[in-house]
Amino acid sequence: MQTFVPGDPMDPETLMGPMISEDARNELHSQITRSVAMGAHCEMGGYLHDGPGFLYPPTLLTKVSPGMPVFDEETFGPVACVCSFSSDDEVVKLANTSELGLACAVFGDDRDHAIAIAESLSSGTCAINDFVKSDPRLPFGGTRKSGYGRELGPQGLLEFTNIRSYNIA
């Protein structure tokens, strides 16, 4: 994460550009600072970047738990949150505690085991041994409070159509 220093997106050396707006950056910073005040540990990042643009450094929070803004709210910015668990059942219960369900990722040496865990998680998209990303060939969208419907893929294209039914007697 330390190699992803935010900067000018027009600079070919930049690996991470600015956030979409000042409001989005300030909301993310508020979520992080409120979570730290509630007991999360900020291992890196977590500060407002000096300089022009809506830059925010990659942030790593540990000791995150339900009830903290970074657990309970969608964070649309460069923040990774780490929660601890002791068993498969505990991690599934913890993940499904959230009212959100846009996407998840499961990592593990045993691919079949990772897939079994993923099948127990409630989300619109799941990556196995990879990071969540959208692919224009596949539908993308969330469950629960992370929205409804899909974008991208054939299903996403249908979201932009009006279907007319005819009943002719």
C-alpha positions in Angstrom: 0.0 0.0 0.0 2.9 2.3 0.7 3.8 2.3 -3.0 0.5 3.9 -4.0 1.3 7.5 -3.2 -1.6 9.7 -4.5 -0.7 12.2 -7.1 -1.5 13.9 -10.3 -3.3 11.4 -12.6 -1.7 12.9 -15.6 1.7 12.0 -14.3 2.7 8.5 -15.7 4.4 7.7 -12.3 1.1 8.2 -10.4 -0.5 4.9 -9.3 -3.4 6.5 -7.5 -5.2 9.7 -8.4 -7.5 11.9 -6.5 -10.9 11.2 -5.1 -14.0 12.3 -7.0 -14.6 15.5 -4.9 -13.7 17.3 -1.7 -16.9 16.2 -0.1 -16.1 12.5 -0.8 -12.6 12.9 0.6 -13.9 14.7 3.7 -16.6 12.1 4.3 -14.0 9.3 4.0 -11.7 11.1 6.5 -14.6 11.5 8.9 -15.5 7.8 8.7 -11.8 7.0 9.5 -11.4 9.5 12.3 -14.7 8.5 13.9 -13.7 4.8 13.7 -10.3 5.5 15.3 -12.0 7.3 18.1 -14.1 4.2 18.6 -11.0 1.9 18.9 -9.8 1.1 15.4 -6.0 1.4 15.0 -4.7 3.4 12.1 -1.6 1.6 10.9 -0.9 3.9 7.9 -2.5 6.9 6.2 -5.6 8.4 7.7 -4.8 12.0 7.3 -5.8 14.8 4.9 -3.1 15.1 2.2 -1.3 18.4 1.8 -1.4 20.0 -1.6 -3.8 20.5 -4.5 -6.5 18.1 -5.5 -8.7 15.7 -3.5 -5.9 13.3 -2.7 -6.1 10.9 0.2 -3.4 8.4 1.1 -3.9 4.7 1.2 -5.1 3.9 4.7 -5.0 0.7 6.7 -7.2 0.2 9.8 -7.0 -2.7 12.1 -9.2 -3.8 15.1 -12.2 -2.8 13.1 -15.6 -4.0 14.4 -19.3 -3.6 13.8 -20.6 -0.3 15.0 -17.7 1.6 13.6 -18.4 3.9 10.5 -15.8 2.0 8.4 -17.6 -1.2 9.1 -21.2 0.0 8.9 -21.0 2.5 6.1 -19.8 2.2 2.5 -16.3 3.7 2.2 -15.6 4.9 -1.3 -11.9 5.6 -1.0 -8.5 4.1 -0.5 -9.1 2.4 2.9 -8.6 -1.2 3.9 -10.2 -2.4 7.1 -9.1 -5.5 9.0 -11.4 -7.4 11.3 -10.3 -10.4 13.4 -12.0 -13.8 13.5 -11.3 -17.3 14.7 -13.4 -19.6 12.5 -15.1 -19.8 9.1 -18.5 -19.5 10.8 -17.4 -16.4 12.7 -16.1 -14.6 9.6 -19.3 -15.4 7.6 -21.4 -14.2 10.5 -19.3 -11.1 10.8 -19.4 -10.3 7.1 -23.1 -10.9 6.8 -23.7 -8.6 9.9 -23.3 -5.6 7.6 -26.3 -4.1 6.0 -24.2 -3.6 2.9 -23.4 -6.1 0.2 -21.8 -4.5 -2.8 -18.8 -6.8 -3.1 -16.4 -9.1 -1.2 -13.2 -10.9 -1.7 -12.1 -14.3 -0.3 -8.4 -15.3 -0.2 -7.0 -18.7 0.6 -4.7 -21.5 -0.5 -7.6 -24.0 -0.9 -9.6 -22.7 -3.8 -12.6 -25.0 -3.1 -12.7 -23.8 0.5 -12.5 -20.2 -0.5 -15.4 -20.8 -2.9 -17.5 -22.4 -0.1 -16.9 -19.4 2.1 -17.8 -17.0 -0.7 -21.1 -18.9 -1.3 -22.0 -18.2 2.3 -21.5 -14.4 1.9 -24.2 -12.0 0.9 -22.9 -9.7 -1.8 -23.6 -8.8 -5.4 -20.0 -9.6 -6.5 -17.3 -11.9 -5.1 -13.7 -12.2 -6.1 -11.8 -15.4 -5.2 -8.0 -14.8 -4.6 -8.3 -11.5 -6.4 -9.3 -8.0 -5.7 -12.8 -6.8 -6.4 -13.1 -5.0 -9.8 -15.8 -4.6 -12.4 -15.5 -6.2 -15.8 -17.7 -4.8 -18.6 -18.6 -8.4 -19.6 -20.1 -9.2 -16.2 -23.1 -7.8 -14.3 -22.0 -5.7 -11.3 -24.1 -4.4 -8.4 -24.9 -4.9 -4.8 -27.4 -6.5 -2.4 -29.2 -5.1 0.6 -28.4 -1.4 1.2 -25.8 -1.4 -1.5 -28.3 -0.9 -4.2 -30.4 -2.9 -6.5 -30.2 -3.8 -10.2 -27.0 -4.3 -12.2 -24.8 -2.4 -14.4 -22.5 -3.8 -17.1 -22.9 -7.2 -18.8 -26.1 -8.2 -20.6 -28.2 -7.8 -17.4 -26.8 -4.2 -17.0 -27.8 -3.3 -20.5 -31.4 -4.4 -19.8 -31.5 -2.0 -16.9 -31.6 0.8 -19.5 -34.5 -0.6 -21.5 -38.3 -0.4 -21.1 -39.9 -3.7 -21.8 -43.4 -3.6 -23.3 -45.8 -6.5 -22.9 -48.7 -7.1 -25.3 -51.7 -9.1 -24.3 -53.8 -9.7 -27.4 -57.1 -11.4 -27.1 
